[in-house]
Amino acid sequence: MSGPWVPSRAMRRLTTIVAALVLACLVVAPASGASVRAEFIGMFVSSPLMEETGTLDPESAAMAEAGVGSVRVVFDWRSAQPYRRMSDVPEAQRSRFRLERGVPTDWSFIDRQVASAARNGIGVLPVVMIAPVWSNTGWGWTRPKSATAYARFVASLAGRFGP
């Protein structure tokens, strides 16, 4: 057996650098009593949770209790504006729609999501996806044919709920 292992000069230098970096991190780390803003802790909420009747409010309450400050939610443009013109909306469904920038819009599904989050003090980070049939290219996640139609919907959304 040979003598005790002796680290090389490069190994000692690397150890010194790592120790210095660890010490630097400890010096600049926030005090243990520092808190993180509630919005920092967020969730992504997917469609099944939103679509099941009766589960949205209890889930939102559970998220708030766990310290969630924001939820990232997909707002399905296709569901909110399935028809291009009011004349395309079946007579039996017309009471659910109102014109938003010339397009019949049903806010009920999105309203439910936003209201549940608001009741529980949770901010909403919307992700607008899925162009309606009248405005899609049929490609991928139904990309819009026109950025203008998409911009109109997003502007209506911002007008309804704020920035």
C-alpha positions as a Markdown table, in Angstrom:
| # | Residue | x | y | z |
|---|---|---|---|---|
| 1 | Met | 0.0 | 0.0 | 0.0 |
| 2 | Ser | 1.2 | 3.5 | -0.8 |
| 3 | Gly | 1.1 | 6.6 | 1.4 |
| 4 | Pro | -1.9 | 8.8 | 2.0 |
| 5 | Trp | -3.6 | 10.4 | -0.9 |
| 6 | Val | -2.5 | 14.0 | -1.6 |
| 7 | Pro | -4.7 | 16.1 | -3.8 |
| 8 | Ser | -3.1 | 17.7 | -6.8 |
| 9 | Arg | -2.6 | 21.4 | -7.1 |
| 10 | Ala | -5.5 | 21.6 | -9.6 |
| 11 | Met | -7.8 | 19.8 | -7.2 |
| 12 | Arg | -6.9 | 22.1 | -4.3 |
| 13 | Arg | -7.5 | 25.1 | -6.5 |
| 14 | Leu | -10.9 | 23.7 | -7.5 |
| 15 | Thr | -11.8 | 23.0 | -3.9 |
| 16 | Thr | -10.9 | 26.6 | -3.0 |
| 17 | Ile | -13.0 | 28.1 | -5.8 |
| 18 | Val | -16.0 | 25.9 | -4.9 |
| 19 | Ala | -15.7 | 26.9 | -1.2 |
| 20 | Ala | -15.5 | 30.6 | -2.1 |
| 21 | Leu | -18.6 | 30.3 | -4.3 |
| 22 | Val | -20.5 | 28.5 | -1.5 |
| 23 | Leu | -19.5 | 31.2 | 1.0 |
| 24 | Ala | -20.5 | 34.0 | -1.5 |
| 25 | Cys | -23.9 | 32.4 | -1.9 |
| 26 | Leu | -24.4 | 32.3 | 1.9 |
| 27 | Val | -23.4 | 35.9 | 2.2 |
| 28 | Val | -25.9 | 37.1 | -0.5 |
| 29 | Ala | -28.7 | 34.7 | 0.5 |
| 30 | Pro | -31.7 | 36.4 | 2.0 |
| 31 | Ala | -32.3 | 36.2 | 5.7 |
| 32 | Ser | -34.3 | 33.2 | 6.8 |
| 33 | Gly | -37.2 | 35.5 | 7.8 |
| 34 | Ala | -37.5 | 37.0 | 4.3 |
| 35 | Ser | -40.7 | 36.0 | 2.5 |
| 36 | Val | -41.5 | 35.5 | -1.1 |
| 37 | Arg | -44.5 | 37.4 | -2.7 |
| 38 | Ala | -47.6 | 35.1 | -2.9 |
| 39 | Glu | -47.6 | 35.5 | -6.7 |
| 40 | Phe | -44.3 | 33.7 | -6.9 |
| 41 | Ile | -46.0 | 30.4 | -6.0 |
| 42 | Gly | -48.3 | 29.5 | -8.9 |
| 43 | Met | -50.1 | 26.7 | -10.6 |
| 44 | Phe | -51.0 | 25.7 | -14.1 |
| 45 | Val | -54.6 | 24.6 | -14.2 |
| 46 | Ser | -55.6 | 22.4 | -17.1 |
| 47 | Ser | -58.9 | 21.8 | -18.8 |
| 48 | Pro | -60.2 | 18.8 | -16.9 |
| 49 | Leu | -60.3 | 20.7 | -13.6 |
| 50 | Met | -62.1 | 23.6 | -15.3 |
| 51 | Glu | -64.6 | 21.5 | -17.1 |
| 52 | Glu | -65.8 | 19.3 | -14.2 |
| 53 | Thr | -68.8 | 20.9 | -12.6 |
| 54 | Gly | -68.4 | 21.5 | -8.9 |
| 55 | Thr | -64.6 | 21.0 | -8.7 |
| 56 | Leu | -63.3 | 24.4 | -9.6 |
| 57 | Asp | -64.2 | 26.3 | -6.4 |
| 58 | Pro | -62.9 | 23.6 | -4.0 |
| 59 | Glu | -59.7 | 23.3 | -6.0 |
| 60 | Ser | -59.2 | 27.0 | -6.1 |
| 61 | Ala | -59.7 | 27.2 | -2.3 |
| 62 | Ala | -57.3 | 24.4 | -1.8 |
| 63 | Met | -54.7 | 26.1 | -3.9 |
| 64 | Ala | -55.2 | 29.4 | -2.0 |
| 65 | Glu | -54.8 | 27.5 | 1.3 |
| 66 | Ala | -51.6 | 26.0 | 0.0 |
| 67 | Gly | -50.2 | 29.5 | -0.7 |
| 68 | Val | -50.7 | 29.6 | -4.4 |
| 69 | Gly | -50.8 | 33.3 | -5.5 |
| 70 | Ser | -51.5 | 32.8 | -9.3 |
| 71 | Val | -52.8 | 30.3 | -11.7 |
| 72 | Arg | -51.9 | 30.0 | -15.4 |
| 73 | Val | -55.1 | 29.2 | -17.2 |
| 74 | Val | -55.8 | 28.4 | -20.9 |
| 75 | Phe | -58.6 | 30.5 | -22.2 |
| 76 | Asp | -60.0 | 28.6 | -25.1 |
| 77 | Trp | -60.8 | 31.2 | -27.7 |
| 78 | Arg | -62.7 | 28.6 | -29.7 |
| 79 | Ser | -65.2 | 28.1 | -26.8 |
| 80 | Ala | -65.8 | 31.8 | -26.2 |
| 81 | Gln | -66.3 | 32.7 | -29.9 |
| 82 | Pro | -67.4 | 29.6 | -31.8 |
| 83 | Tyr | -69.5 | 31.7 | -34.3 |
| 84 | Arg | -68.3 | 34.5 | -36.6 |
| 85 | Arg | -71.6 | 36.3 | -36.8 |
| 86 | Met | -74.7 | 36.5 | -34.5 |
| 87 | Ser | -76.8 | 35.1 | -37.4 |
| 88 | Asp | -74.6 | 31.9 | -37.2 |
| 89 | Val | -75.6 | 31.4 | -33.5 |
| 90 | Pro | -78.5 | 28.9 | -33.1 |
| 91 | Glu | -81.6 | 30.7 | -31.8 |
| 92 | Ala | -81.7 | 28.6 | -28.6 |
| 93 | Gln | -78.2 | 29.7 | -27.7 |
| 94 | Arg | -78.4 | 33.4 | -28.5 |
| 95 | Ser | -79.1 | 34.5 | -24.9 |
| 96 | Arg | -75.6 | 33.3 | -23.8 |
| 97 | Phe | -73.8 | 35.5 | -26.4 |
| 98 | Arg | -73.1 | 39.2 | -26.6 |
| 99 | Leu | -71.3 | 41.1 | -29.3 |
| 100 | Glu | -67.7 | 41.9 | -28.6 |
| 101 | Arg | -66.0 | 43.9 | -31.3 |
| 102 | Gly | -68.6 | 42.5 | -33.8 |
| 103 | Val | -68.2 | 38.8 | -32.8 |
| 104 | Pro | -70.7 | 36.9 | -30.7 |
| 105 | Thr | -69.0 | 35.9 | -27.4 |
| 106 | Asp | -70.0 | 33.6 | -24.6 |
| 107 | Trp | -67.9 | 34.6 | -21.5 |
| 108 | Ser | -69.6 | 32.1 | -19.1 |
| 109 | Phe | -66.7 | 29.6 | -19.1 |
| 110 | Ile | -64.0 | 32.2 | -18.7 |
| 111 | Asp | -66.0 | 34.2 | -16.2 |
| 112 | Arg | -66.3 | 31.1 | -14.0 |
| 113 | Gln | -62.6 | 30.5 | -14.0 |
| 114 | Val | -61.7 | 34.2 | -13.2 |
| 115 | Ala | -64.5 | 34.5 | -10.6 |
| 116 | Ser | -63.3 | 31.3 | -8.8 |
| 117 | Ala | -59.7 | 32.6 | -8.7 |
| 118 | Ala | -60.8 | 36.1 | -7.5 |
| 119 | Arg | -63.0 | 34.6 | -4.7 |
| 120 | Asn | -59.9 | 32.9 | -3.4 |
| 121 | Gly | -57.5 | 35.8 | -3.9 |
| 122 | Ile | -55.6 | 34.1 | -6.7 |
| 123 | Gly | -54.3 | 36.1 | -9.7 |
| 124 | Val | -54.9 | 34.8 | -13.2 |
| 125 | Leu | -52.2 | 34.5 | -15.9 |
| 126 | Pro | -54.2 | 33.9 | -19.1 |
| 127 | Val | -52.9 | 31.9 | -22.0 |
| 128 | Val | -55.2 | 32.4 | -25.0 |
| 129 | Met | -55.2 | 29.4 | -27.3 |
| 130 | Ile | -57.2 | 27.5 | -29.9 |
| 131 | Ala | -58.7 | 29.6 | -32.7 |
| 132 | Pro | -62.3 | 29.0 | -33.5 |
| 133 | Val | -63.2 | 27.2 | -36.7 |
| 134 | Trp | -64.1 | 30.4 | -38.5 |
| 135 | Ser | -60.7 | 31.8 | -37.8 |
| 136 | Asn | -58.2 | 28.9 | -37.9 |
| 137 | Thr | -55.8 | 27.5 | -40.4 |
| 138 | Gly | -56.5 | 23.9 | -39.4 |
| 139 | Trp | -52.8 | 23.6 | -38.4 |
| 140 | Gly | -51.5 | 22.4 | -35.0 |
| 141 | Trp | -53.4 | 23.9 | -32.1 |
| 142 | Thr | -55.6 | 25.7 | -34.7 |
| 143 | Arg | -53.4 | 28.7 | -35.3 |
| 144 | Pro | -55.5 | 31.8 | -36.3 |
| 145 | Lys | -55.6 | 32.8 | -40.0 |
| 146 | Ser | -55.4 | 36.4 | -38.9 |
| 147 | Ala | -53.6 | 38.1 | -36.1 |
| 148 | Thr | -56.3 | 40.8 | -36.3 |
| 149 | Ala | -59.1 | 38.5 | -35.1 |
| 150 | Tyr | -56.9 | 37.1 | -32.4 |
| 151 | Ala | -55.9 | 40.7 | -31.3 |
| 152 | Arg | -59.6 | 41.6 | -31.2 |
| 153 | Phe | -60.4 | 38.7 | -28.9 |
| 154 | Val | -57.5 | 39.5 | -26.6 |
| 155 | Ala | -58.5 | 43.2 | -26.5 |
| 156 | Ser | -62.1 | 42.1 | -25.6 |
| 157 | Leu | -60.6 | 39.9 | -22.9 |
| 158 | Ala | -58.5 | 42.7 | -21.5 |
| 159 | Gly | -61.4 | 45.1 | -21.6 |
| 160 | Arg | -63.6 | 42.7 | -19.6 |
| 161 | Phe | -61.1 | 41.7 | -16.9 |
| 162 | Gly | -58.4 | 44.4 | -17.0 |
| 163 | Pro | -54.7 | 44.2 | -17.9 |
